[in-house]
Amino acid sequence: MRRYLEAVAILAMEPKSKPRRRSELGLLLVGSVVVIAAFILESLATLDRWPPHLLPFVGTTIGLCIFFNVVNRRLVPNADPVIVPVVLLLNGLGWVMLSRLAPYVGANHLAGYQSLWTVLGALGYLFTLLVVRRSRDLERYRYLTLLFAILLLVTPLVPHLGDNIANSNGAKLWVKLGPITFQPVELSKILLVVFFASYFVEKQELLSMATKRVGNRLVPDLRPFGPIALAGACSIAIILVERDIGFSVLLFFMFLSLIWVTTGRWTYLVIGIVAFVAGTYVAAQVLHQLNQRIEIWIDPWKYASGIGYQPIIGELSLAKGGLSGTGLGLGTPQYIPVAISDFIFAAFGEEMGLIGAAAIIVGFMLVVGAGIRASLRAKSEFSKLCALGLTAILGFQAFFIMGGVARLVPLTGVTLPFVSYGGSSLVANYLLIAVLMRISDEGSQPIAAYSNPLPVTAVLARV
């Protein structure tokens, strides 16, 4: 009887992880089938034959599914089973579209390069889970993460590293170390989330409670805002010097989301929005690039032969796709400027139509919803804010680029996470997902399993 009670107690304490990982494996296999089918259809439409690299593509796709499922079973057995399958599905569809566009941009191995970056992202995912055993451990290195984030942001401005690398708009975003070129801002955004989450947790009461008297009213003391205002201002100023408007806006909205959730005060939200509008107006007068983007957002046809050409073609491509699209491989996305990066969503809208574009939007909504759920279930305030900040970064980035293509918002120049071509963005986003999965795993663990209880034999002995 004693052995029976001991076995029952052990089973009750162990996390119910197997059903989640089985569900995840099933979703991964379904997603891989969708990606492989899309790859075959694209090749049949464009080449009128089976894809020449079908077996390597299938092997890589299935191998990544098995790899992520095994890693999650071992390291985050209780994490949300939806996040990784949806991410790999978005990543796989990006491969297919890059393979479709590769011959038109003079890079036939574009999809191969993206698959290589995906493998590196998967290894980074594993490394992050091995290093970050508890999400709260990140809280200890608050100012160290801020220091690294600032250093990463300024590296593109360092002579002989990034001063000669700029895109067509003059934005200096890349650093070149030998044969490797990457964007440091992609990693710094994760470090800044860790810093802001840690600082807000420590100063939560001072930020949310009215403790200073002004006349007959009590208002929050603004002194705790000093360090975070300085850190945020420095980060945004550096990015603006590099002319990277997209990430400046991204970091601002992440910061605003965290402070609103931390304090629950609408006053901060209103002040932030007013400051954003005022800052945008001033920046538009100083930065010619921002002014241009606002002008072509309002009326791109006025500049149809110049800077307005890209958004016009993007809109026409979405219109051409209609409800169901022209079919994979049967459209003309090669005429969309920067279709492999900024405007890849327009390419999907043309060949997969409203249905395919809506499916991509729903995919990001599922990841954002899972991130919010992980935040709500987090075991600590730091983990809660960290998960929310990471989710906000991912969600706002996807919204800004897709909304820019549809002309809901001005173009920001950021990439569509997991879908657009770009090694820095892909690897950094897999690291982001790893931290999110760690927080999700901790929040789904039973209290007994999470708090390291007494051995079952000791408990039964006391009984």
Backbone hydrogen bonds, N-H to C=O, Kabsch-Sander energy under -0.5 kcal/mol:
donor,donor_aa,acceptor,acceptor_aa,energy
5,L,1,M,-2.4
6,E,2,R,-2.3
7,A,3,R,-2.3
8,V,4,Y,-2.4
9,A,5,L,-2.4
10,I,6,E,-2.1
11,L,7,A,-2.3
12,A,8,V,-2.1
13,M,9,A,-1.7
14,E,10,I,-1.9
17,S,15,P,-2.0
21,R,17,S,-2.1
22,R,18,K,-2.4
23,S,19,P,-2.4
24,E,20,R,-2.4
25,L,21,R,-2.5
26,G,22,R,-2.3
27,L,23,S,-2.3
28,L,24,E,-2.7
29,L,25,L,-2.3
30,V,26,G,-2.1
31,G,27,L,-2.6
32,S,28,L,-2.3
33,V,29,L,-2.0
34,V,30,V,-2.0
35,V,31,G,-2.3
36,I,32,S,-2.6
37,A,33,V,-2.5
38,A,34,V,-2.3
39,F,35,V,-2.2
40,I,36,I,-2.2
41,L,37,A,-2.5
42,E,38,A,-2.3
43,S,39,F,-1.8
44,L,40,I,-2.6
45,A,41,L,-2.0
46,T,42,E,-2.0
47,L,43,S,-3.0
48,D,43,S,-0.8
48,D,44,L,-0.5
49,R,43,S,-0.7
54,L,51,P,-1.2
57,F,53,H,-1.8
58,V,54,L,-3.0
59,G,55,L,-2.9
60,T,56,P,-2.6
61,T,57,F,-2.5
62,I,58,V,-2.8
63,G,59,G,-2.5
64,L,60,T,-2.3
65,C,61,T,-1.7
66,I,62,I,-2.4
67,F,63,G,-2.6
68,F,64,L,-2.6
69,N,65,C,-2.1
70,V,66,I,-2.5
71,V,67,F,-2.6
72,N,68,F,-2.5
73,R,69,N,-2.2
74,R,70,V,-1.9
75,L,71,V,-2.8
76,V,71,V,-0.5
76,V,72,N,-1.2
79,A,76,V,-1.5
86,V,82,V,-2.0
87,V,83,I,-2.3
88,L,84,V,-2.7
89,L,85,P,-1.9
90,L,86,V,-2.4
91,N,87,V,-2.5
92,G,88,L,-2.7
93,L,89,L,-2.4
94,G,90,L,-1.8
95,W,91,N,-1.8
96,V,92,G,-2.0
97,M,93,L,-2.2
98,L,94,G,-2.5
99,S,95,W,-2.7
100,R,96,V,-1.7
101,L,97,M,-2.0
102,A,98,L,-1.7
104,Y,101,L,-1.3
105,V,101,L,-0.7
105,V,102,A,-1.2
107,A,102,A,-1.9
110,L,107,A,-1.5
113,Y,109,H,-2.4
114,Q,110,L,-2.2
115,S,111,A,-2.3
116,L,112,G,-1.9
117,W,113,Y,-2.4
118,T,114,Q,-2.0
119,V,115,S,-2.2
120,L,116,L,-2.2
121,G,117,W,-2.4
122,A,118,T,-2.4
123,L,119,V,-2.3
124,G,120,L,-2.4
125,Y,121,G,-2.2
126,L,122,A,-2.2
127,F,123,L,-2.7
128,T,124,G,-2.5
129,L,125,Y,-1.9
130,L,126,L,-2.0
131,V,127,F,-2.1
132,V,128,T,-3.1
133,R,131,V,-1.5
137,D,134,R,-1.6
138,L,135,S,-1.4
139,E,136,R,-1.1
140,R,137,D,-1.1
141,Y,138,L,-1.1
142,R,139,E,-0.8
145,T,141,Y,-2.5
146,L,142,R,-1.7
147,L,143,Y,-2.2
148,F,144,L,-2.4
149,A,145,T,-2.3
150,I,146,L,-2.4
151,L,147,L,-2.4
152,L,148,F,-2.5
153,L,149,A,-1.9
154,V,150,I,-1.8
155,T,151,L,-1.1
157,L,154,V,-1.7
158,V,155,T,-1.5
161,L,158,V,-1.8
162,G,158,V,-1.9
163,D,158,V,-0.8
165,I,162,G,-1.2
166,A,164,N,-0.6
167,N,171,A,-1.7
170,G,167,N,-1.9
172,K,242,E,-1.9
173,L,171,A,-1.0
174,W,165,I,-0.5
175,V,182,F,-2.7
176,K,161,L,-1.9
177,L,175,V,-0.6
177,L,180,I,-2.9
178,G,176,K,-0.5
180,I,177,L,-1.8
182,F,175,V,-2.3
186,E,183,Q,-1.3
187,L,183,Q,-0.5
187,L,184,P,-0.8
188,S,184,P,-2.1
189,K,185,V,-1.6
190,I,187,L,-0.6
191,L,187,L,-1.6
192,L,188,S,-2.5
193,V,189,K,-1.4
194,V,190,I,-1.9
195,F,191,L,-2.1
196,F,192,L,-2.7
197,A,193,V,-2.5
198,S,194,V,-2.1
199,Y,195,F,-2.7
200,F,196,F,-2.6
201,V,197,A,-1.7
202,E,198,S,-1.7
203,K,199,Y,-2.1
204,Q,201,V,-0.9
207,L,203,K,-2.3
208,S,204,Q,-2.0
209,M,205,E,-2.4
211,T,209,M,-0.8
211,T,219,V,-0.8
212,K,219,V,-2.6
214,V,217,R,-3.3
217,R,214,V,-1.6
219,V,212,K,-3.5
221,D,206,L,-0.5
221,D,209,M,-0.5
225,F,222,L,-1.3
226,G,223,R,-2.1
228,I,224,P,-0.6
229,A,225,F,-2.9
230,L,226,G,-2.5
231,A,227,P,-2.6
232,G,228,I,-2.8
233,A,229,A,-2.7
234,C,230,L,-2.6
235,S,231,A,-2.3
236,I,232,G,-2.6
237,A,233,A,-2.7
238,I,234,C,-2.5
239,I,235,S,-2.1
240,L,236,I,-2.4
241,V,237,A,-2.3
242,E,238,I,-1.7
243,R,240,L,-1.2
244,D,239,I,-2.7
245,I,243,R,-1.0
246,G,412,T,-0.9
248,S,244,D,-1.2
249,V,245,I,-2.2
250,L,246,G,-2.1
251,L,247,F,-2.6
252,F,248,S,-1.9
253,F,249,V,-2.2
254,M,250,L,-2.0
255,F,251,L,-2.5
256,L,252,F,-2.4
257,S,253,F,-2.2
258,L,254,M,-2.2
259,I,255,F,-2.3
260,W,256,L,-1.9
261,V,257,S,-2.2
262,T,258,L,-2.4
263,T,259,I,-2.1
264,G,260,W,-2.7
266,W,264,G,-0.6
268,Y,265,R,-0.6
269,L,265,R,-0.9
270,V,266,W,-2.6
271,I,267,T,-2.7
272,G,268,Y,-2.6
273,I,269,L,-2.2
274,V,270,V,-2.5
275,A,271,I,-2.7
276,F,272,G,-2.3
277,V,273,I,-2.5
278,A,274,V,-2.6
279,G,275,A,-2.8
280,T,276,F,-2.5
281,Y,277,V,-2.1
282,V,278,A,-2.3
283,A,279,G,-2.9
284,A,280,T,-2.2
285,Q,281,Y,-1.1
285,Q,282,V,-0.5
286,V,282,V,-1.3
287,L,283,A,-3.8
288,H,286,V,-0.7
291,N,287,L,-1.8
292,Q,288,H,-2.2
293,R,289,Q,-2.0
294,I,290,L,-2.1
295,E,291,N,-2.1
296,I,292,Q,-2.7
297,W,293,R,-1.3
298,I,294,I,-1.9
299,D,295,E,-2.5
302,K,299,D,-0.8
303,Y,300,P,-1.5
304,A,301,W,-1.2
306,G,303,Y,-2.0
308,G,303,Y,-2.3
309,Y,303,Y,-0.5
309,Y,306,G,-1.6
312,I,308,G,-1.6
313,I,309,Y,-2.5
314,G,310,Q,-2.2
315,E,311,P,-2.3
316,L,312,I,-2.6
317,S,313,I,-2.1
318,L,314,G,-1.9
319,A,315,E,-2.3
320,K,316,L,-2.5
321,G,317,S,-1.7
322,G,318,L,-1.0
325,G,321,G,-2.3
326,T,350,E,-2.0
327,G,351,E,-1.6
330,L,327,G,-2.3
335,Y,332,T,-1.5
336,I,333,P,-1.8
339,A,336,I,-1.1
341,S,338,V,-1.1
343,F,338,V,-2.3
344,I,341,S,-1.2
347,A,343,F,-1.2
348,F,344,I,-1.9
349,G,345,F,-2.3
350,E,346,A,-1.8
351,E,347,A,-2.1
352,M,348,F,-2.7
353,G,349,G,-0.7
354,L,322,G,-2.0
355,I,323,L,-2.5
356,G,352,M,-2.0
357,A,353,G,-2.5
358,A,354,L,-2.7
359,A,355,I,-1.9
360,I,356,G,-1.8
361,I,357,A,-2.1
362,V,358,A,-2.8
363,G,359,A,-2.1
364,F,360,I,-1.9
365,M,361,I,-2.2
366,L,362,V,-2.4
367,V,363,G,-1.8
368,V,364,F,-2.6
369,G,365,M,-2.7
370,A,366,L,-2.4
371,G,367,V,-2.2
372,I,368,V,-2.4
373,R,369,G,-2.2
374,A,370,A,-2.3
375,S,371,G,-2.0
376,L,372,I,-2.4
377,R,373,R,-1.7
378,A,374,A,-0.5
378,A,375,S,-0.8
384,K,380,S,-2.1
385,L,381,E,-2.4
386,C,382,F,-2.9
387,A,383,S,-2.5
388,L,384,K,-1.9
389,G,385,L,-2.7
390,L,386,C,-2.5
391,T,387,A,-2.3
392,A,388,L,-2.5
393,I,389,G,-2.3
394,L,390,L,-2.1
395,G,391,T,-3.0
396,F,392,A,-2.9
397,Q,393,I,-1.8
398,A,394,L,-2.0
399,F,395,G,-2.4
400,F,396,F,-3.0
401,I,397,Q,-1.8
402,M,398,A,-2.2
403,G,399,F,-3.2
404,G,400,F,-1.7
405,V,401,I,-1.9
406,A,402,M,-1.9
407,R,404,G,-0.8
408,L,403,G,-3.2
409,V,403,G,-1.1
419,V,416,L,-1.6
420,S,416,L,-2.5
421,Y,340,I,-2.8
426,L,422,G,-1.7
427,V,423,G,-2.6
428,A,424,S,-2.4
429,N,425,S,-2.2
430,Y,426,L,-1.6
431,L,427,V,-1.8
432,L,428,A,-2.2
433,I,429,N,-2.3
434,A,430,Y,-1.8
435,V,431,L,-1.9
436,L,432,L,-2.1
437,M,433,I,-2.5
438,R,434,A,-2.1
439,I,435,V,-2.1
440,S,436,L,-2.3
441,D,437,M,-2.6
442,E,438,R,-2.2
443,G,439,I,-2.2
444,S,440,S,-1.2
445,Q,441,D,-0.6
445,Q,442,E,-0.8
450,Y,446,P,-2.2
451,S,447,I,-2.3
459,V,455,P,-1.8
460,L,456,V,-2.8
461,A,457,T,-2.1
462,R,458,A,-1.7
463,V,459,V,-1.6
